[in-house]
Every structure is written in C-alpha cells, then in structure tokens.
Amino acid sequence: MTADRPRPVLERLRTIDWNDDSAAYEHANSRALLMREYLRRAARWAQAYGAEESWPFFDITEHVAPEVRMPPDVAAELEGMLTGLAPSSLKKTCRGAVRWAVLQSAGGESPPGLPGDPYEPLLLMYERGGGYFVEEFIDLNGAMLRLGSVESNLSARPFLALASATLDALDAEGQITYYAKIGDGYPRSSPRGIVRRRIDDDRTYDEAFTRNLRWEPTEYLRLYELGHNEIDHVEIAEVEAAAFVESTTKRLTGS
C-alpha cells in the first residue's frame, strides 16, 4: 500500500458521538447539505457502475474493485466500533468509507468525471451530529430530507464547499433566504457580497457576511425596500452562499 489511509478514517469514526442530539440540531443546515451532496455523489457512482439498485447507502468499492478487502485487523477494529449502531445502512456506509480508503491506499484512482471521494460529505455529516434514520424521509435529527431517486440526485447542484468554517457559517436557526449583491463587474457567480434574512420565532434578522468572516447585522435589505439603496441583489441558493463564504475566507486568510 502507498499509504495507510484506512487508519485516519477509523480514527474519525471512533471520535463520532452518534447520540449528540444538540450537535445535530446546531448543525442541521450543514448536515442536510452534506447528506444531499453524498446522495449526489453516490448516484454518480451508482450510475457509472450499474449499481442503481444498491443506491443510496452502499459499498461503492464492491462495484468498483470487488477484489479489494480490508486488512483483518482493520476489519475487526471497525466491527467493534460499529456494535450497536443503527440503522444497518449506516454501518454499511462506515464499512464502505473504510474500504474506499483501502482502495485508495492500493493506488485506486477515480475515473475522469466522477467525484473523487464519495464518502467525505457523509463522514463530515456524521462528525457534525451523528447518523440518520430512514423512513418516509431521511431523518437527520434536526432536518428532514426527501430521498428522491438516482435520477433526481444526479441533477442536484454540487456542494463542494466543505471546509469546517464554511459549514459553520451555514448553521443558524430559522428560515433563511440568501441574497447576492450584484452589479457592473459583480455577477451572481462573483458578487460584491452576500446577505441573508433569517426569520426565527416571528422575528426577522438581516445579516451580512463581512470581512470579519462572520455574519453581522446589516440595514441593507431594509434600506433597499425603502428605496434608499441602489446596489441590486438577487436571491441565491445555500450552495452559492457557501461558495462565496469559502472563497472569501480563503482570500482573506490565505488558507
């Protein structure tokens, strides 16, 4: 093997508190986005390898390189960590993530056009509040998602801004609408700034993501509604807001 990649994945799984309800609620928004991104990536791999019937929670390596097996000591350690976890599909994804790391250690490379690490969004979601349950919806203990189909998830907008600071910036209570400030030289894809309106317990909070790399109160939307602000804006999706937060953070911190 070129590197012991399974060990870091095992350590990440070991540190997860699968029953941290408060973290699940605190990170409900980012967990929902991460689950959607996993479903999208898994759908891409399922389609590429004719594994649509196994989607969404499956061992991708079983279809990509079925000859790859976990070392016995890694498998034994993993099974000990998974004892008592539910549902069974959650345990299957944990095994899949470790086995994927074994494949990468063996020099496996993703075919062009496919997501490089299908399990990373799911691991990040687990680290931000534990697992899930599947009934009529996917219950993330703080957010509910429609599972959809392979086809519907293939057309989902990619969510690629996975830095911890970006995910934290998306987590807030209430109903949230994001807006991008646009104008000459500042298209929607590269706005001059973003703001959001949160409605929580019948109270409205308008906030801008500032150079301090946090959300701070703003009068922009109120002034615009009163006709006192000539800077225009357009409503954007969470994924677009996340991309702005991540690019701004990288630009201002150099990281």
Buried (B, 14 or more C-beta within 10 A) or exposed (E): EEEEBBBEBBEBBEEBEBEBEEBBBBBBBBBBBBBBBBBBBBBBBBBBBEBEEBBBBBBBBBBBBEEBEBEEEBBEBBEEBBEEBEEEBBBBBBBBBBBBBBBBBBEBEBEEEBBEBBBBBBBBBBBBBBBBEBEEEBBBBBBEBEBBEBEEBBEBEEBEBBBEBBBBBBBBBBEBBBBBBBEEEBEEEEBEBBBBBBEEEEEEBBBBBEEEEEBEEBEBBEBBEEEEBEEEBEEBEBBBBBBBBBEBBEEEEEE
